[in-house]
Amino acid sequence: MREGFFRAVSTAEFTKLLRTFPPLPAENVPLDAARGRFLAGDVLAGEDLPAAGRAAMDGYAVRAAEVFGATENSPAYLDLAMDIPIGIIPDQPLPPGRCARIVTGAFLPQGADAVVMVEYTEDLGAGAIEIRRPVPPGENMLFAGEDAALGQRILAAGTRLRPQEIGMLAALGQTVVAVGRRPSVAVLSTGDELVPASATPRPGQIRDVNTHTLSAMVEAAGAEPHAFPLVPDDLPGITAALADATASHDLTLLSGGSSVGARDFTLDALRGLGADILAHGVAISPGKPTILASRAGRPVIGLPGQVTSAQVVMAVFGAPLLAHLAGDVAAFDRPVRTFPAILSRNIASKQGREDHVRVRLEPRPGELPLAHPVLGKSGLLKTLLLADGLIVIPADLEGYAGGLEVAVRPI
């Protein structure tokens, strides 16, 4: 399918096209290297966790029925049957009318079904323990299998592994984890006017910004950026760079050359390589001249050369695509995290495109912050430096009125 530039697809259509790229194959990694990765399959518990009832507090393991009604004025009295050290499962049951001194994490003896906190007890000596508070069954203890039962699905495929999931896997003895592969991303910037950031530009030249900002955004998304040398505005050079990048990377990001100017060779280069042009133009501002193509089943995104446009498109489309490739089953469906603010003034929008407006936040004690639009051309870096987030004006609206509560996406 080929889309002309002036037949820009909607953001929903563009996202639908991104979904057609399959996730990357799974790989096994050590548990300590799995943080931030996405599970390639369900994790089932291979054992009960805990293996037996354990104390959640220091105190005395008891039969709850034997301390029923105990108070400060009318305590219950139990004989001490045993001291239970941590790491040992008691080999004797708890006799009736007795209790066991226990520490946090130690296993309860058979017959005990609750733990009285040590603060509500007193050792009277000669093995007599005074209990001044009742406990219901299960109080201050973990039951066998309460965290995980043998055969239970503990984590679903596509789960992003945070430190807490890493801890559960460690508790279950999972020291090697099957996760989606981390995407490798080629980052190319094109333009005769570009020079490396380390160079001193001559008149008519500018330092390369997009290679560095896009690489940083790729890394922040959990993928592996690979920056290519700058590519001049000529068809053979862009074609050669794209051929190299798409042959060895899971995603190629090329900034510049996506518009309709005389020197915009990206489309011709992609077609010359046999790539399928899925979309040329998306109804978003900034970022309308974005290209989406597929070469050998691998996605290529042609980003606008303007720095703000490139970063907005990367945030809106590139980051979810990278999560999807890495195995996040909800990458395109998970709501974007936002926080509320009050728009400080009216802001107009052109119907038919989705506007992503930069805003600066003004805190107000006891009230929602004010969101001040940061207006400026897409080539200005300072609009992103001054902005705290983005608000989205849907394509079917002509703008927002001042005083409206809006959802701000952090950037």
C-alpha positions as a printed NumPy array, in Angstrom:
array([[  0.   ,   0.   ,   0.   ],
       [  1.255,   3.467,  -0.85 ],
       [  0.011,   6.676,   0.68 ],
       [  0.591,  10.075,  -0.855],
       [  1.882,  12.857,   1.337],
       [ -1.404,  14.76 ,   1.01 ],
       [ -3.385,  11.711,   2.087],
       [ -2.051,  11.677,   5.606],
       [ -3.36 ,   8.779,   7.666],
       [ -4.842,   9.32 ,  11.1  ],
       [ -2.843,   8.58 ,  14.228],
       [ -5.099,   5.564,  14.83 ],
       [ -4.394,   4.231,  11.323],
       [ -0.674,   4.816,  11.766],
       [ -0.739,   2.908,  15.058],
       [ -2.673,   0.074,  13.4  ],
       [  0.124,  -0.201,  10.833],
       [  2.732,  -0.333,  13.61 ],
       [  0.882,  -3.28 ,  15.162],
       [  1.525,  -5.361,  12.033],
       [  5.194,  -5.77 ,  12.926],
       [  5.669,  -8.9  ,  15.045],
       [  7.48 ,  -8.897,  18.392],
       [ 11.092, -10.012,  18.36 ],
       [ 12.071, -13.584,  19.275],
       [ 12.641, -14.447,  22.902],
       [ 16.002, -14.948,  24.544],
       [ 17.11 , -16.312,  27.918],
       [ 18.89 , -13.865,  30.213],
       [ 20.199, -14.086,  33.782],
       [ 17.713, -12.861,  36.36 ],
       [ 19.909,  -9.916,  37.338],
       [ 19.902,  -8.718,  33.699],
       [ 16.112,  -8.961,  33.294],
       [ 14.935,  -5.685,  34.866],
       [ 12.865,  -3.675,  32.412],
       [ 12.471,  -6.589,  30.003],
       [  9.166,  -8.227,  29.025],
       [  8.378, -11.852,  29.84 ],
       [  8.177, -14.052,  26.751],
       [  5.81 , -16.535,  28.414],
       [  3.76 , -17.181,  31.51 ],
       [  5.631, -18.036,  34.714],
       [  4.106, -20.87 ,  36.756],
       [  5.067, -21.534,  40.345],
       [  7.103, -24.714,  40.643],
       [  6.483, -24.932,  44.377],
       [  4.403, -23.497,  47.198],
       [  5.647, -20.168,  48.491],
       [  6.074, -20.163,  51.405],
       [  6.588, -23.896,  51.688],
       [  4.837, -23.916,  55.092],
       [  3.178, -21.42 ,  57.429],
       [  5.582, -18.667,  58.519],
       [  5.5  , -15.987,  61.181],
       [  5.087, -12.404,  60.014],
       [  5.917, -10.971,  63.454],
       [  8.091, -11.783,  66.452],
       [  5.963, -13.341,  69.189],
       [  4.312, -16.645,  70.073],
       [  2.713, -19.197,  67.767],
       [ -0.629, -20.293,  69.226],
       [ -3.906, -21.983,  68.517],
       [ -6.167, -18.952,  68.055],
       [ -9.064, -20.638,  69.871],
       [ -6.96 , -20.927,  73.045],
       [ -6.461, -17.151,  73.391],
       [-10.009, -16.178,  72.448],
       [-11.259, -13.373,  74.706],
       [ -7.829, -12.596,  76.204],
       [ -7.535,  -9.018,  77.515],
       [ -5.293,  -6.904,  79.723],
       [ -7.588,  -7.621,  82.669],
       [ -8.292, -11.216,  81.814],
       [ -5.235, -12.656,  80.062],
       [ -4.788, -16.186,  78.796],
       [ -1.933, -18.307,  80.103],
       [ -0.083, -20.861,  78.003],
       [  2.944, -22.996,  78.718],
       [  5.958, -22.546,  76.47 ],
       [  6.453, -25.713,  74.427],
       [  9.431, -24.762,  72.278],
       [ 11.603, -22.029,  70.779],
       [ 11.584, -22.072,  66.993],
       [ 14.729, -20.76 ,  65.253],
       [ 14.506, -19.363,  61.767],
       [ 15.193, -21.709,  58.856],
       [ 13.993, -24.881,  60.608],
       [ 10.612, -26.546,  60.05 ],
       [  9.548, -27.893,  63.499],
       [  9.356, -31.684,  63.579],
       [  6.877, -31.739,  66.472],
       [  3.31 , -30.379,  66.481],
       [  2.257, -27.74 ,  68.971],
       [  0.635, -29.495,  71.964],
       [ -2.789, -28.225,  73.136],
       [ -2.61 , -25.487,  75.791],
       [  0.896, -24.482,  74.771],
       [  2.653, -21.892,  72.641],
       [  5.949, -21.579,  70.787],
       [  8.327, -18.633,  70.873],
       [  8.926, -17.61 ,  67.249],
       [ 10.741, -14.922,  65.241],
       [  9.688, -13.232,  62.018],
       [ 10.15 , -15.573,  59.07 ],
       [ 10.326, -18.778,  61.098],
       [  8.049, -21.707,  60.245],
       [  5.049, -22.41 ,  62.487],
       [  4.671, -25.844,  64.071],
       [  1.794, -28.041,  62.978],
       [ -1.357, -27.098,  64.905],
       [ -0.51 , -23.403,  65.305],
       [ -2.713, -21.08 ,  63.269],
       [ -1.787, -17.561,  64.474],
       [  0.993, -15.516,  66.046],
       [  0.52 , -13.163,  69.007],
       [  2.864, -10.187,  68.77 ],
       [  5.476, -10.12 ,  71.519],
       [  4.23 ,  -6.666,  72.612],
       [  1.018,  -8.261,  73.923],
       [  2.708, -10.988,  75.925],
       [  4.854, -11.392,  78.999],
       [  7.231, -14.198,  79.923],
       [  6.422, -14.939,  83.56 ],
       [  9.294, -17.385,  83.921],
       [  9.246, -21.117,  84.543],
       [  7.781, -21.568,  81.059],
       [  4.581, -19.587,  81.677],
       [  3.54 , -17.044,  78.999],
       [  0.841, -14.422,  79.599],
       [ -1.232, -13.471,  76.496],
       [ -3.112, -10.154,  76.78 ],
       [ -4.766,  -9.934,  73.358],
       [ -6.744, -12.389,  71.222],
       [ -5.831, -13.199,  67.625],
       [ -8.038, -14.615,  64.873],
       [ -6.806, -17.584,  62.845],
       [ -4.206, -16.481,  60.303],
       [ -3.197, -13.333,  62.226],
       [  0.477, -12.285,  61.845],
       [  1.397, -15.283,  59.692],
       [  1.699, -16.368,  56.06 ],
       [ -0.031, -19.567,  55.006],
       [  1.676, -22.216,  52.916],
       [  1.267, -21.237,  49.26 ],
       [ -0.189, -17.819,  50.107],
       [  2.342, -15.983,  47.914],
       [  2.365, -18.651,  45.21 ],
       [  0.749, -22.065,  44.962],
       [  2.279, -24.936,  43.01 ],
       [  1.195, -24.66 ,  39.353],
       [ -0.345, -21.195,  39.758],
       [  0.339, -18.591,  37.047],
       [  2.34 , -15.973,  38.892],
       [  3.332, -13.652,  36.027],
       [  1.73 , -13.372,  32.598],
       [  3.533, -13.186,  29.267],
       [  4.285,  -9.576,  28.37 ],
       [  4.762,  -8.456,  31.976],
       [  7.448,  -5.809,  32.339],
       [  9.87 ,  -6.968,  34.984],
       [ 10.231,  -4.42 ,  37.772],
       [ 12.309,  -5.026,  40.907],
       [  9.276,  -6.552,  42.622],
       [  8.78 ,  -9.119,  39.834],
       [ 12.501,  -9.86 ,  39.951],
       [ 12.09 , -10.598,  43.665],
       [  9.228, -13.019,  43.059],
       [ 11.223, -14.862,  40.395],
       [ 14.173, -15.11 ,  42.771],
       [ 11.918, -16.489,  45.514],
       [ 10.75 , -19.175,  43.089],
       [ 14.307, -20.053,  42.085],
       [ 14.007, -18.672,  38.532],
       [ 17.577, -17.563,  37.889],
       [ 17.238, -17.56 ,  34.083],
       [ 14.296, -15.789,  32.451],
       [ 12.856, -15.948,  28.914],
       [ 12.236, -12.368,  27.769],
       [ 11.652, -10.515,  24.519],
       [ 14.851,  -9.461,  22.817],
       [ 15.928,  -5.859,  23.276],
       [ 15.447,  -4.105,  19.907],
       [ 18.511,  -2.833,  18.081],
       [ 17.835,   0.542,  16.462],
       [ 19.768,   2.248,  13.682],
       [ 19.719,   6.051,  13.994],
       [ 20.503,   7.998,  10.831],
       [ 20.434,  11.747,  10.263],
       [ 20.479,  13.152,   6.742],
       [ 21.24 ,  16.6  ,   5.383],
       [ 24.04 ,  18.454,   3.594],
       [ 23.812,  21.17 ,   6.234],
       [ 24.593,  18.847,   9.151],
       [ 27.965,  18.59 ,  10.874],
       [ 28.906,  16.548,  13.952],
       [ 28.117,  18.083,  17.34 ],
       [ 31.871,  18.361,  17.959],
       [ 32.426,  20.523,  14.86 ],
       [ 32.284,  24.289,  14.461],
       [ 29.595,  25.007,  11.861],
       [ 30.432,  27.193,   8.888],
       [ 27.799,  29.574,   7.502],
       [ 24.849,  27.508,   6.316],
       [ 25.692,  24.531,   8.54 ],
       [ 24.163,  23.316,  11.817],
       [ 25.251,  20.754,  14.359],
       [ 23.548,  17.366,  14.324],
       [ 20.939,  17.211,  17.096],
       [ 18.633,  14.376,  16.074],
       [ 21.22 ,  11.598,  16.231],
       [ 21.861,  12.362,  19.884],
       [ 18.3  ,  13.073,  21.016],
       [ 16.824,  10.077,  19.195],
       [ 19.557,   7.776,  20.509],
       [ 18.802,   8.985,  24.03 ],
       [ 15.074,   8.366,  23.528],
       [ 15.758,   4.886,  22.154],
       [ 17.904,   4.069,  25.182],
       [ 15.256,   5.455,  27.549],
       [ 12.747,   3.12 ,  25.889],
       [ 14.918,   0.126,  26.784],
       [ 16.327,  -0.485,  23.299],
       [ 19.888,  -0.362,  21.938],
       [ 20.687,   2.637,  19.704],
       [ 23.374,   2.447,  17.028],
       [ 24.248,   5.859,  15.616],
       [ 25.341,   5.93 ,  11.971],
       [ 27.569,   8.56 ,  10.392],
       [ 25.812,  11.599,   8.945],
       [ 24.362,  11.006,   5.48 ],
       [ 24.445,  13.748,   2.802],
       [ 21.423,  14.651,   0.696],
       [ 22.04 ,  12.347,  -2.241],
       [ 20.146,   9.282,  -3.346],
       [ 23.091,   6.838,  -3.542],
       [ 24.314,   7.777,  -0.058],
       [ 20.887,   7.493,   1.58 ],
       [ 20.202,   4.234,  -0.249],
       [ 23.49 ,   2.705,   0.91 ],
       [ 22.956,   3.81 ,   4.515],
       [ 19.406,   2.472,   4.571],
       [ 20.495,  -0.834,   3.051],
       [ 23.122,  -1.272,   5.77 ],
       [ 20.837,  -0.159,   8.607],
       [ 17.788,  -2.197,   7.661],
       [ 19.82 ,  -5.355,   7.059],
       [ 21.225,  -5.455,  10.568],
       [ 18.749,  -3.671,  12.87 ],
       [ 15.245,  -4.323,  14.146],
       [ 14.139,  -0.719,  13.591],
       [ 15.624,   2.066,  11.503],
       [ 15.019,   5.722,  12.37 ],
       [ 15.979,   8.174,   9.638],
       [ 15.498,  11.875,  10.287],
       [ 15.295,  14.374,   7.446],
       [ 14.348,  13.757,   3.852],
       [ 10.758,  12.764,   4.611],
       [  8.998,  15.805,   3.157],
       [  8.307,  16.579,  -0.527],
       [ 11.212,  18.891,  -1.348],
       [ 13.544,  18.421,  -4.259],
       [ 16.263,  16.975,  -2.003],
       [ 14.038,  14.609,   0.006],
       [ 15.278,  11.252,  -1.212],
       [ 14.072,   8.913,   1.54 ],
       [ 11.055,   7.596,  -0.372],
       [ 13.046,   6.952,  -3.545],
       [ 15.779,   5.207,  -1.558],
       [ 13.282,   2.966,   0.219],
       [ 11.484,   2.08 ,  -2.993],
       [ 14.799,   1.378,  -4.675],
       [ 15.54 ,  -1.141,  -1.924],
       [ 12.193,  -2.874,  -2.442],
       [ 10.642,  -1.545,   0.752],
       [  6.876,  -1.317,   1.122],
       [  5.768,   2.264,   1.855],
       [  2.966,   1.851,   4.385],
       [  2.286,   5.538,   5.004],
       [  3.687,   8.877,   3.948],
       [  2.156,  11.493,   6.147],
       [  0.257,  11.26 ,   9.429],
       [ -2.362,  13.704,  10.694],
       [ -0.333,  14.941,  13.628],
       [  1.303,  18.245,  14.456],
       [  4.198,  18.511,  14.724],
       [  5.321,  15.589,  12.593],
       [  3.016,  15.422,   9.562],
       [  5.63 ,  14.286,   6.974],
       [  6.444,  11.059,   8.831],
       [  7.089,   7.941,   6.738],
       [  6.432,   4.355,   7.763],
       [  7.911,   1.604,   5.628],
       [  8.75 ,  -2.075,   5.869],
       [ 11.852,  -3.694,   4.444],
       [ 12.235,  -7.452,   4.843],
       [  9.597,  -7.306,   7.581],
       [ 11.496,  -4.709,   9.615],
       [ 10.052,  -1.249,  10.284],
       [ 11.59 ,   1.969,   9.026],
       [ 10.354,   5.312,  10.336],
       [ 11.278,   8.4  ,   8.348],
       [ 11.132,  11.255,  10.828],
       [ 10.968,  14.948,  10.027],
       [ 14.309,  16.701,  10.267],
       [ 12.926,  19.421,  12.539],
       [ 14.068,  18.585,  16.048],
       [ 10.754,  19.094,  17.859],
       [  8.806,  17.151,  15.241],
       [ 11.246,  14.251,  15.406],
       [ 11.044,  14.04 ,  19.199],
       [  7.248,  14.259,  19.347],
       [  6.839,  11.539,  16.701],
       [  9.354,   9.377,  18.528],
       [  7.472,   9.799,  21.808],
       [  4.031,   9.173,  20.298],
       [  4.868,   6.325,  17.908],
       [  8.477,   5.215,  18.305],
       [  8.493,   4.403,  22.016],
       [  5.334,   2.224,  21.889],
       [  6.69 ,   0.42 ,  18.813],
       [  9.924,  -0.392,  20.644],
       [  7.979,  -1.746,  23.627],
       [  5.842,  -3.842,  21.267],
       [  8.915,  -5.272,  19.537],
       [ 10.427,  -6.089,  22.941],
       [  7.389,  -8.145,  23.936],
       [  5.015,  -5.721,  25.66 ],
       [  1.613,  -7.138,  24.734],
       [ -0.151,  -3.912,  25.78 ],
       [  2.286,  -1.448,  24.227],
       [ -0.325,   0.244,  22.022],
       [ -3.268,  -0.159,  24.382],
       [ -1.919,   0.984,  27.729],
       [ -3.161,   4.497,  28.576],
       [ -0.449,   7.118,  28.528],
       [  0.322,   8.389,  32.014],
       [ -0.946,  11.925,  32.442],
       [ -1.778,  14.353,  35.225],
       [ -4.442,  17.081,  35.324],
       [ -3.851,  20.796,  34.873],
       [ -5.872,  23.867,  33.936],
       [ -5.205,  25.423,  30.532],
       [ -4.186,  29.033,  31.061],
       [ -5.643,  30.435,  27.829],
       [ -7.464,  29.587,  24.63 ],
       [ -5.495,  27.628,  22.075],
       [ -6.575,  27.06 ,  18.484],
       [ -6.097,  23.871,  16.502],
       [ -6.69 ,  22.884,  12.886],
       [ -9.392,  20.283,  12.449],
       [ -8.301,  17.076,  10.775],
       [ -5.016,  16.714,  12.632],
       [ -4.081,  15.738,  16.173],
       [ -2.164,  18.578,  17.792],
       [  0.445,  17.842,  20.455],
       [  0.978,  21.163,  22.198],
       [  3.951,  21.794,  24.492],
       [  2.972,  23.299,  27.848],
       [  4.804,  24.762,  30.823],
       [  3.324,  24.117,  34.252],
       [  2.847,  26.772,  36.921],
       [  2.311,  25.217,  40.371],
       [ -0.54 ,  26.623,  42.469],
       [ -0.782,  25.61 ,  46.132],
       [ -4.053,  23.828,  46.794],
       [ -5.125,  23.952,  43.141],
       [ -4.335,  22.186,  39.905],
       [ -1.309,  23.7  ,  38.149],
       [ -1.759,  26.064,  35.243],
       [ -0.672,  24.748,  31.845],
       [  0.793,  27.544,  29.729],
       [  1.16 ,  26.727,  26.016],
       [  4.751,  26.993,  24.793],
       [  4.322,  28.054,  21.209],
       [  7.096,  28.125,  18.659],
       [  8.363,  26.702,  15.424],
       [  9.215,  23.   ,  15.224],
       [ 12.865,  23.826,  14.612],
       [ 13.274,  25.599,  17.945],
       [ 14.936,  23.547,  20.67 ],
       [ 13.908,  25.89 ,  23.458],
       [ 10.216,  25.018,  23.159],
       [ 11.055,  21.534,  24.443],
       [ 13.418,  22.865,  27.09 ],
       [ 10.731,  25.171,  28.464],
       [  7.965,  22.561,  28.315],
       [  7.032,  20.189,  31.122],
       [  4.671,  18.115,  29.019],
       [  2.303,  17.784,  26.072],
       [ -1.447,  18.131,  25.772],
       [ -3.292,  16.489,  22.897],
       [ -6.047,  18.281,  20.979],
       [ -8.038,  15.651,  19.064],
       [ -8.371,  15.919,  15.3  ],
       [-12.106,  16.65 ,  15.463],
       [-11.732,  19.793,  17.599],
       [-10.813,  23.361,  16.675],
       [ -8.97 ,  23.941,  19.924],
       [ -9.382,  24.177,  23.671],
       [-10.772,  27.032,  25.744],
       [ -8.827,  28.59 ,  28.578],
       [ -9.87 ,  27.301,  31.99 ],
       [-10.464,  23.77 ,  30.699],
       [ -9.011,  20.87 ,  32.686],
       [ -6.538,  19.076,  30.425],
       [ -4.416,  15.929,  30.683],
       [ -0.693,  16.637,  30.517],
       [  1.723,  13.962,  29.312],
       [  5.165,  14.411,  30.904],
       [  8.131,  14.76 ,  28.552]])
